[in-house]
């Protein structure tokens, strides 16, 4: 099992979070278990998400999905996601 840390910037946390919540089925299908989600202290547009994943490669595949990339754009993501995988 791997721990995945995703970090990116968003234009508005609440708008982003609403779309993120709607995307739960995609994460469930990918086998991701959410451990934490939040904003960096003092930087409300700097978002961190931490998941457990049975297979870390599925995250890379999921992040390259054009549909997810469009959804992220619609949700106000304004920086490329940085994905850190801990084994």
C-alpha positions in Angstrom: 0.0 0.0 0.0 1.2 3.5 -0.8 0.4 6.9 0.6 -0.2 9.6 -2.0 0.1 13.3 -1.3 -1.5 15.6 -3.9 -0.9 19.3 -3.8 -2.1 22.0 -6.2 -3.4 25.6 -6.1 -7.0 26.5 -6.7 -8.7 29.8 -7.3 -11.5 29.2 -4.8 -11.4 26.3 -2.3 -15.1 26.0 -1.8 -15.8 25.8 -5.5 -13.0 23.3 -5.9 -14.2 21.2 -2.9 -17.7 20.9 -4.3 -16.5 19.4 -7.6 -13.9 17.3 -5.7 -16.7 15.8 -3.6 -18.8 15.0 -6.7 -15.8 13.0 -8.1 -15.8 10.5 -5.3 -16.9 7.6 -7.5 -13.8 8.0 -9.6 -11.5 7.8 -6.5 -13.5 4.9 -5.1 -13.1 3.0 -8.4 -9.4 3.7 -8.4 -9.1 2.2 -4.9 -8.2 5.4 -3.1 -9.0 5.9 0.6 -9.0 9.6 1.7 -6.9 10.2 4.8 -6.9 14.0 4.9 -7.8 17.1 2.8 -7.2 20.7 3.6 -5.7 24.0 2.9 -2.2 25.1 3.8 -2.2 27.3 6.9 -2.2 30.9 5.7 -2.7 30.0 2.0 -6.3 29.1 1.4 -5.8 28.3 -2.3 -3.0 25.8 -1.6 -4.8 22.4 -1.3 -3.4 19.1 0.0 -5.1 15.8 -0.4 -3.7 12.6 1.2 -4.9 9.1 0.1 -3.9 5.5 0.7 -3.8 3.5 -2.5 -3.5 -0.2 -3.1 -1.7 0.5 -6.3 0.2 3.8 -6.7 0.3 3.4 -10.5 -3.5 3.9 -10.7 -3.0 7.5 -9.4 -0.7 8.4 -12.3 -3.2 6.8 -14.7 -6.1 8.7 -13.1 -4.3 12.0 -13.1 -3.6 11.7 -16.9 -7.3 11.1 -17.7 -8.5 14.0 -20.0 -11.9 14.0 -18.3 -10.4 14.5 -14.9 -8.1 17.2 -16.2 -11.2 19.0 -17.6 -13.0 18.6 -14.3 -10.0 20.1 -12.4 -10.0 23.0 -14.8 -13.7 23.6 -14.2 -13.1 23.3 -10.4 -10.6 26.2 -10.5 -7.3 24.3 -10.3 -4.7 26.9 -11.4 -1.4 24.9 -11.0 -0.2 21.5 -12.2 -0.8 18.9 -9.4 2.3 17.8 -7.6 1.9 14.1 -6.7 4.2 12.6 -4.1 4.1 8.8 -3.6 5.4 7.3 -0.3 6.0 3.6 -0.1 
